[in-house]
Amino acid sequence: MQRILCGPTGRIAAVVLMLSLGWPAHAHAGAALKTTTRTPPPGSCYEGNLIDVLDLVGRAIALVEQRGAEAAFRRIMERGGGFVRGDLYVFVLDAEGRIVANGAAPESVGSNALAARDQNGRYFVRDILRRAYSVGDGWISYRWYSPCNGQWLDKQVYFKRSGRYVVCAGFYDTLAIHPHRNDAW
């Protein structure tokens, strides 16, 4: 399944979807974004959710605006910098599809991701850039390898353009492997 939700409609749809899948009613409040984090059991890998992703992208964009791109990108890639946790991480693309920051794989910085394809052969980076530079922000779903459980899963990625960069973060749809989990979205 391929989905892209962009602009205000995408944000509204994401909140409606989040609430329809069992999120607490307070989880959509703007003030709750910084207070709705969960702590995983000791020894497990933290699996992020929609609220975590929106918070990460917002904080990353604010950091770029406050400290400048280079300083922000270094911080985004630091393990203790607050932008990498379990399967959650920020990655940033420029207009040409080059990776300028990647919390999960700092070694990928400088490489061009336009040819990157998901497990189904979809050129998802091209889709992200096309929508980000036409609408500004949105959601996209593609199949990607989860570092938490070692499986290929649908990854729900929120992206937002900030100047000449597109800041992205996503969470894995773990309902297929955790069918009783009600907070995967």
N, C-alpha and C positions, 0 to 999 in steps of 0.2 A: 504494500500500500504506500502510495506517495502522497504526502500532504504538505502544503505550504499555507500557513495563515499569516497574513501580514497586516501591519498598521493597527489602528484602533480595533478593527473587527477581530483581528487575531488575538489581541489582548483580552477582549471581552469573551471570545470563544474559549480561550485558555482558562479563564476564571470560571466560566459556566461548566466546562469540562471538569475542572478540578472539584467544584462543588458537587457535581452529579456523581462523581466517583467516590464520595464519602469523606471528603475533607471537612474538617471542622469549619463552622460558619465564619469564625474569626480569621481564618487563614488568608482570606483575600484582602484584609485590611492592610493598607500601605505600611502602617506602623508595625505590623506583625512580621514584616519581611525579615527583620534582623533578629527576631525572637522565636522563630519557628524551626530552629535547627534541632536535629535529633542526634543523640550520641549512640553509636552502635555498641553492641556488647563487646567486651574485651576480646581481641583476637580476630574480630570480623572486619570486613571492608565496608566502609560507609557507602551506602547507595543513595545518591541524591534524588531530589524531586523538583517539581516545577518551581516552588518557592525559592529553593536554594539557587536554581539557575537564574531566575530573575534578579535575585540579590547579587550573585556573582557578576553578572554582566553590568548591572548598575554601578557596583563598586569599582569595577575595572574601568569603566568609562569615566567615573569621577576621578580616579587616580590619574588617568591620562590627562584630564583637564587641569588637575591641580599640580602635577609634577612634571608633565611633559611625557612624550611618547617613550623615549629611551629609558628613563628612570622607571616609568610604569611597567614597561615590558620586562625589565630585569626583576622587578618585584613579583609580577605575575608568574614568573617561572621559578621563583624561590620556593623550596619545599615548606618553609616556615612563613611564607609571605601572605598566607590567608586566601590563596586562590587555587590551591590544590588540596583535595581531601577525598580519599577513596576514589570513586569513579567520577568525581566532579573535578573539572579543571576548565580554565579559560584558554581559548586559542584565538589569535588575532590574525587577520588577513589584510593585505593591502589590496588596492584596486586591481592589480595584475595577478592576484591569486597567490602571491608569495606569503609564506608563513613568517610573521614578524615576532610572534610570541606563541609559545605552546607549553602550558604547564605540565602536560603529560609527557611531552617529548621535546625537551629543549634542543636536542640535537637536530631537529627538523627545521629550525629557524634558518631562513635563507632559501629553503627549497620552494619550488613552485608546486602548488597543490591543485592546479587546474585539471590535471589528468587523474587526480585521485577518484577512485570509484569505490562504492560500497560493495557489499557481498553480492548484491543483485545487479551490479554493473552500472549503477546510476552515478553520473558525474555530479555529486552533491555540492561540491565547492562552486561549480559554475552556477548552479541554482541559487545558492546563498548569495553570491555576488550580484547576480542579475536582479534579484528581489531587493537586496539591501540598497543598491544604487538607484532603483526605481521607486521603491516605497519607503525605505528607511529602516524597517525592522520587520520581524516575522518569526514564524516557526517552520521548521522542516523536519521530516522524519526520514531516516535512512538506516540501513543495517550496518552495525559497526561492532567491533570486538570489545567486550566489556572487560576491563582490567580486574574487576572485583570477582567475577565468577568464571572467567575464561570461556564465555559463550558468545556467539554472534546474536545480538538482540537488536530490536528497533531502538534507535536512539532519537530522542526528541530534543532538538537543538533550537534554542532561541538565539537570534542574531540581531545586532543593532549597529547601524552605521554611526560612526563618530568621526567627523571630518573625513580624512582620506582612508580611514581604517574601518574594518568590520569586526566587532567584538562578538565572540560566540562562546556559548557554554551549553551543555546538554546533560540529560539524564537518560538512563536506560529504562525501557519499559520492561520491568521485571515481573509483571503480572503472569506471564507465561510460566515462569519458574517459581513464583511465589503466589499461587492463585488466591490465597486468603489475605494477602496484604492489601489494605485499603488505602494506603498512602503513596503508592507507586507513582501516581500522577501528581 
